[in-house]
Amino acid sequence: MSLTLRPMRYPHFYDRFRDAIKNTWTVEEVDLHSDLADLHRLSPAEQHLVKRLVAFFATGDTIVANNLVLNLYEHVNAPEARLYLSRQLFEEAVHVQFYLTLLDTYVPDERERHEAFAAVENIPSIKAKADFCFRWIDSLADLRTLETREDRKSFLLNLVCFAACIEGLFFYGAFAYVYFLRSRGLLNGLASGTNWVFRDESMHMAFAFDVLDTAREEEPDLVDEQFEDDVRRMVAEAVEAEAQFAQDLLGGGVAGLSTADMRAYLEHVADRRLERLGIAPLYGSANRLAFMELQDVQELSNFFERRVSAYQVGVGGRVSFDDDF
């Protein structure tokens, strides 16, 4: 395992790190107080949607950060890749701060805030998603080194799970609810902060897919028919968990957004994730959410900017693994 950046084996990972630095933002830039009047305008069904969404946000990025620390950083050994992972961990911390601020602003009642933080234990639709995440975190618990081909396949499945299913599906589903509300002229403060989170998550996903691509280049037989079948089952399970969450959020009847349309959107996104992995799509569903206008769900970095969240902090060279994987 190299401890220095020179000679650099994977310069494209270093480029990812540099690009992430340019995308620096802070929670203090987001004005959530403009949303307070909107919260009182929501229908009971919309209020339920927002409360469930906030409850998911309360712990979602913490789960992603835990997997990054417990699994990804340990097994991705290239120093330039670890630079990016360190930056990603910082970004996850900013997201956690954003959602904490969101809770403090939207949910002034302390008891209700505690209930939101305990959602992974007492709200079935959120618990199902959390259990899915925890199972994949635990799948690598006994792997300190990736000695065998099967070990490396297990690691890549964890990587695919957190990139394609959690950041690339669970969070994209959550963002769709935010942008639906904004399309109704509601909660623009939440949407402005979500623009930044969306941009970060898109970059996290792209980096993870870079790692997978590099691993496949260095060991082509890692992604075999069994691996692809495992990924399909994983993605299908993630879609079902997220569809259960949609039923919870929308079951009370939210005008303009049906559970059927939301499921079609989730299936559409899932197919795009599979296509990026070189795996045949499962669903063939069209995106029915016109307000999202997704021409390609892999390229979302600047699409939703209301203000200039595309600004970048000024900053003045593929990822893979080391020889021991």
N, C-alpha and C positions, 0 to 999 in steps of 0.2 A: 504494500500500500504506500503510494507516494504521499509525502507530506508537503510538497511544494508545487507551485503552479508552473514551474519551468523544469523541463520541457512540458508543454501543455498538450495532452493527448486529445482533449475534447474541447476545442475552442468554442464550439457552438453552445456549450453549456455556460461558458463564461459570458458569451454574448447575451444569453437569457438573463443572467445576473445583472448585467449592465442595463438591459432594457427595464428590468424590474425597478432598479434604483431610480430611473427616470420617471417612474409612475408613483412616486411618493405622494401620499396625502395624509391628512390628519382628521380625526373625528371632529375637532373643533371647527373645521370648515363647513360642517353640515348643520343647517338650521332646522332642527326638528320641531321647534316651537311653533312654526307656521302651520303645523299639522293639528294643533290642539283643537281649533275650531271645527276642523273636518271630523274629528272623532265623534263629536256630538251630532253630526249630520248623518252618520252611518245608520243604516237599517239594523235591526237586531241580527239578521243573518250576516251582514257585513261586519258587524262588531265581533261576532263569533269567529269569522274568518281571520280577522286581524289578531285576535287573542291567541288563536291556535298558531298562527304564523309566528308571532313573537315568541311563543313557547318553544317552537322548533329552533328559532334563531338563538335562543338563550344558551343552548349547549352544542349546536351543530358544529361550529368551527373549533370548539375545544376538542371534540372527538377527532376531527381531522388533524389538529395539532398533535394530539397524543400519538396517532399512528405515525406521523412524520418523525417524532422523536424516538418512538419505540422500535420502529421497523425501517423506515426509508433511510434515515441518516446512518443507521448502523450498517446497512448493506450496500448503499451506493457510496463507493469508496473514493472515486475520483475527486480530488480537492476542488476542482472548478465546479463540479456538480454540487458538492457540499456548500460551496459559497451560495449557490442558488437556493438550496434547501434552508440555509440559515436565513436568507432573505424571506423565503416563504413563511418560515416560522414567525418572523416579525410581522408579516402581513396578517397572518392568522390572529396574532395578538391584537392588532388594530381592529380586525373584524369583531373580535370578542368585546373590545372596548366600545365599538359602535353599537353592538346589540345591547350591552349593558346600559348605555346612554339611552337607547331606544326604550328599554324597559322602564328606566327611571322617569322618562318623559311621558310615555303612554300609559303606564300603570302606576299611579301614585300610591295605591294601597299596598302596604308592605306584605300583607298576607297573600294577595294575588301575585305579587312578584315571587314570593317563595314557591307558590304553586307552579309558576312558569318554569322556575329552575328545576323543579321536581317532575317535569313533564315526562322525562324518559322513564319514570317509574309508574306514573299514575294516569297517563293519557294513552290508551291502547294504540292509536294510530301513530303516535310519536315513538312509543316504546318499540313497536315493530320495526321502525327504521333504525332506532338505536341498537336494537338486538342484532340486526343485520350488520351494522358497522362493527360492533364489538366482536362478533363471530369472526370477521375477517382480520381484525387486529389480533385476536387470540390465535389465529391460524399460524402465525409465525412465532408464537411465544417460546417455543423450544428450539428455535433455529438461531444459534449464535453465529454460525458461519454457513455459507451456502456451498457445501462440499460437493453435492451430487446434482445431477441434472434435475431430479425431482425437487430438490431444495430450491433450485433457481426458478423452476416453473411455479412453485408455491409463492415465491417472492413476486414474480411477475403477475400472478393472479391477484395478489394483494394490491399491487400497483394499479392494475386495471380497475379493480373494485373502487378504489378511492378516487381515481381520475374519472372514469366513465360513469360510475353509478352514483357516487356520493357527490363529488364536486360537479360532475357533468350531468347528473339527472336530478338528484334530490334538491340541490341548490338552484338549478335552472328552473325546476318546477316552482320553488319558492319565489324566485325572481318574477316568474310569470304572474303570480298573484299581485305582486307589487306594481307591475306595469299595467295590469288590468285596472287596478284602483286609480293609477295615474291617468289612464285613458278616460276615466270618469271624472277627471278633475279633482281627485282626492289624494291627500297625503303626498304632496310633491316633495316635501322634505325627506321623507323616507325614500322616495324614488331617487332623489339626488345623491343620497348616500349609497344607495344600492348600485348606482352607476359605477362607483369606484370599486365596490366589492365585486361586481360582475366582471369588471376589467381584470382584477386580480385573479379571480377564479378561472377565467379563460386562459390566463398565462400559466397558472398552476397546471391546468389540464394539458396545455401544449407541452410544457416541460416533461410531464410524466410520459406522454406519448413519445417524446424524443428519447427518453430513457429506454422505453420498450423497443423502439426502432433500432437503437444502437445495440441492445442486447440481441436482437434477432440477427443483425448483421454479423455479430461476433460468434453467435451460436445458433445457426439457422433452424436446427431441429427442435429448439425449445417450443416453438409454436406449432404444434402438430394437431391432428384431428381431435384428439382428446382435449387438448387445451382449448380449442375453439368451442367444443361442446360445453366445457366447463364455463366458458365466458358467456355463452348463450343462456345457460341456466341461471347464471348469476344476474345477468341483465334482466331476464324475465322476472326473477324474484324481486329485483329492485323496482321494476315497473309496477308489480302487484302491490308492493309496500307503499309506493308513492300514490298509486290509485286509491288505496285505502285511506291515505291522508287526504286526498282530494275529496273523497266521499264525506269525511269528517268535516272538512272546511266548507263544502258547498251543499251538504245534505239538507240544510235548512232552506235552500232556495235563494241563491244570489242572482239577482237580475243581471243578465248579460253574460253569465259564465256558467255553463252546465258541466256536470261531471263527465258526460260523454265527450264534450269538446276538450276538456282537460286531459282525459285519458288519451284521446287521439294525439294531442300535443306531446304527451309523455312518450307515447310509442314512436312518434316521429323523431323526437330527440334521441331515443334509444337506438333507432335504426342508424342515425347519423354517427353515433358513437361506434357502433359495430362496423360501419363502413370505414371509418378512420382506422380501425384495427385490421382491416382487410378481411372481415368476416361478413358473410351474407346477412342482409337485414332479416328481422323476424316478422315485422308487422305490415309494412307497406302502407302505413297510415299517413294521410296528409295533415299538415298543420292547419287547424281550423281557427287559430287565434289570430285574427287579422291585425290586432294591435301589436303583435310581436313582429310581424312582417319578416319572418326569418327566411332569408334567401339561402343561408348556410349557417347552421347552428355552431359550426366550428370557428366562425369568424365574426365575433361579436364585440370586439374590443372597444370600438368607438360608436356603436350604432345608436345607443340610447342617450347620448349626451344632451342634456337640456342646457346646462351651462358648460363652461370649458373644462370638463373633467379630462379632456384630451390633452390638457397642458402637461408638459413634462418638465421635471426638474433638470436643468442642464448638467450634462456629464461629459467631460472631455472627449487568439482564436480560434466536435460533435459530442450529447452526453452519453457516457457509457460507464462500464465498470472497470475496475483494475484487472490485472492479470489473474487474480484469484477470484474474480467476480465479486 
